[in-house]
């Protein structure tokens, strides 16, 4: 396999890791206004993702910088073309990031509500934009012969891309609810399971519709055959269908595995449908960016491959350990035993 | 003003705003992290509760600050592509690599291990828990290195060749050992330690002033001074050596920072001047100068030659064609002085504090408490001026000698889009700054009522 193709696949892997992990963070965030009944439960929900969300967001930094290093032309065209969408995305991510640290800094109910909603709105908005954005890579945007975007903000929205956004929102909400069933106890866990059941069918329908449509778009607009894009699409649809059955059978562990697969298979479907292009140009199909045309030179790709071969497994290893450390469920019912806390410096 | 130049100006304004803002939070993270880790290490070693209280107290300030650093760091990574797509295509092969390595090798460490530290108080052994903080700190220090490797390549490109109008990396070793990067790194790490120690000292003095928990904060002040005195002193030397590197690699920047129009040997250093900032007015109306000092600062010798702006401009025109190759002289001259004067002031504050501590007068010298409290502003002023000097001093280049800023922006991004984004960033950042300031003040203040005591981080969410 030559290096540009390897990096195209590796980026699919990095984006999958990001959406698998931050997908459930976003899901938990979107459910924040709806699941908990009291302050203790709200705190518990925050605590299920509190120790890990920043580690999860690392994969976005890695995938973004990896695109910059391995495919500079793709990075430049994508980030400048999606300018206003990314501005919104940054806005949503920022209000969400600070909400984690700031919410608990005051007891006031109004203050806490503001940051809870900041997290919820941020999670919802970011999921929506990721869905619309990735769909546009395949659906095609007007690019000029330099690979620069030549359209308007509204070109980002079509029936297909909007369905992409909605599907990703539903999939992440579902993924977040299955995560919560594994990480909480008592009443809160019951309600998370009920939410998972309610979300499962509609998320599965959306995924089925959107993934099928993606294969059709790949054929129509990106000059692809039905195979191979149909393979990850079908697997993705099978994964959410199984997840529906599993949440109703109350096998929450396996249901979470299936929603995680579905998040990864979304990325796999998009990337398989894209190859050998990385960004489809429409209407001037000839201006599309390709894997070979957008990639860095051999030396940089070799260097980055060595770096990735060492660090990706290492990061996975210590992040895996983090999940092991925080494996204990958090409850809405009982108060956590505080550590032997002496008075703080401000007493 | 043409539309094209308006777009570039707006994009520059936005990048300057977001990076200066980002760098209000980064250096405090670089410095407060290790100081907090020292407190926790002292607690681990001595089991003396006062160190645990200081760990908790300053750890909370560290985390409030860290949150914005993370949030605004993402903006920086996105902006290279959003606003500077031509630049991104031109440099991606070289510049993208250190950014990607930063994510994989450094940011992953700090983000993951800080999560472990915040929530791990009752889940990890004290030894392991302490280790998570040190690993996170190591992550922040590594992170700074890779970011500065990337930035230094813009100041002094090394280890590359130009193929089809785009830069290609030819030597990763040259990139990582760029002498510009190594000096910038040392300069930045010292800046971080100065931020951390000056702020810990200022907060401690605030508590002395109110007579609050004096015994506890005397320990904090002591640790802060142990960092502050050598860091502020070394920074004066390192900053000077950094200037030498700039002289050999970015002569125009040095000449501009001195408003030195004519080539001189030996050269006197201008401490203050009125006028002398434009070609029509090369001689200042009033100035205070120190003989031979500029020669020493720029070249390491009291007899060194410093090339003047007029001559450099002529050389650059010969090399790159007609055009203006001078940055904004007035801004560069003053940013250099603001940075240097603030640096000297911080050294004086640290030295005075140490002397008072040694004389056992630190808790009673109220005039010094007020001084130290005001001095909290100094590292912020110095760092901002330093980056203005570094980045505006490089103009008109975005990559020194290779690509001009005016040719590097995203062609697809219109003035309307830029207007919207600049408005959004400014509004959002102002709100964040206000909230951050209120929270920092609240958690640092001496009259924290008992019910508002910081909860143990492990159960704080």
Interface residues (C-beta under 8 A of the other chain):
Chain A: X43 X46 X47 X50 X51 X52 X53 X54 X55 X57 X58 X60 X61 X62 X64 X65 X66 X67 X68 X69 X70 X71 X72 X73 X75 X76 X77 X78 X79 X80 X81 X83 X84 X86 X87 X90 X91 X93 X94 X95 X97 X98 X100 X101 X102 X103 X104 X105 X107 X146 X148 X149 X150 X153 X296 X297 X299 X300 X303 X304 X307 X308 X311 X312 X315 X318 X319 X322 X325 X326 X328 X336 X337 X338 X339 X341 X342 X343 X344 X345 X346 X347
Chain B: X49 X52 X53 X54 X56 X57 X58 X60 X63 X64 X66 X67 X68 X70 X71 X72 X73 X74 X75 X77 X78 X80 X81 X82 X83 X84 X85 X86 X87 X88 X89 X90 X91 X92 X93 X94 X95 X96 X97 X99 X100 X101 X102 X103 X104 X105 X107 X108 X111 X112 X113 X114 X115 X116 X118 X119 X120 X121 X122 X123 X124 X163 X166 X168 X169 X170 X172 X213 X216 X217 X410 X411 X412 X413 X417 X420 X421 X424 X428 X432 X435 X439 X442 X443 X445 X448 X450 X452 X453 X454 X455 X456 X458 X459 X460 X461
